Structure formats: C-alpha cells, structure tokens
Amino acid sequence: MRKLATTTLMIVLAAAIAAPPALAQQKQGPRTSRSDAQKREDAEVDKAYQNAIRGSRDSKPAAPVDPWGNVRSTSGTNDKR
C-alpha cells in the first residue's frame, strides 16, 4: 500500500512540475523565425492571390447552365409516356 501511495505522489508531483511550462508554451504559440525576405515573399504571394480572387468575382457571371438540356427534347411538346 505504501508503494502505491509513493508512486501516486511521484506521478502527481511530476505532473505539477511539468504543467506550468507546457501551459506557458501554449499561450505563446509556436515560434517561427522567418527572415524579412520570406515575409516579403509571403506578402507578395498573398497580394497576388487576393488579386486573382478579386478578378474572378468581378468578371461577368456565366450563362445559366442546364445540366439536363441534352436529355430533354427540344421540340417543346410535353409527351407524357
């Protein structure tokens, strides 16, 4: 019984010692060391992406598409079978 209590106490102490550094790391977030050139390149890529997206939204909408158009008859009669 004494061995179980000692083991439990050691586990609790290890968790108490390890928890504060782990929580501090979560609050700070992951550290990235990017150079100024990499940051500039990322900004250029992002700007080009935004321009491409904006260009696709500004273009005129496509004509309506009828996916069943080739299945229907073009005669205009409603033949019920």
N, C-alpha and C positions, 0 to 999 in steps of 0.2 A: 504494500500500500504506500509505503514511504517512497519507493522508487517511482511510482505513478505520479505522486504529488510533485516530486522533484522534476520529473520530465515535463509535466504540465507547466510548472513555474518557469522552466527554461524556455519553453515554446512561447509563453506569454511575454517574457522579457525580450526575446529575440524579435517578436512582432512589434513591441513597443519601441525598440531601438531602431528598427528598420522603417517604421511608418512615417516619421516626420520627413526624412529626406525624399521618400517616394512622393509624398504629397507636395512638397516644395517643387519637385521636378514637374509634376502635373500642372501646377499653377503657372509656371514659366513657359510651358510649351516647349516644343522641340527647337533646338538651336540650329540655325543654318548659317553657315558662313559663305556668303556669296559676294563675289567681287563686284565692284561698280560696273565693270563691263558686262557681267552676267545680268545685273539688274537692268542696265540699259537695253540689252538684247531682249530680255523678258518684256520690257515696256514696249519695245518696237513690235514684237510679236503680238502682244495684246492689242495694240493700236490697229495693226493690220487685220486682226480677227474682228474687232469691233467694226471697222470699215466694211469688211466683207459682209457681216451680218446686216449692217445698215443698208448696204446696197441691195441685198436680196429682199428686204422689206419694202424699199422704195420702188422697186420695179412693179410694173402693172400686173395685176392678177391674171393668171392663166384662164383660158376659156374653160367653161364648165365641162367636165368630163362625164360621159355617160358610159359606165362600165358594162352595161347590158345592151348597148347600142347594136352590137353585131348579132345579138340573139333575137332581138325584136324584128318584126317585119317592117319594112319601110313603106308599105302600101297605105297605111293609115286605117285599115279596116280592123275591127276587133272580131276576129274569128274565134269564137269560143268552141273549144273542142271537147 
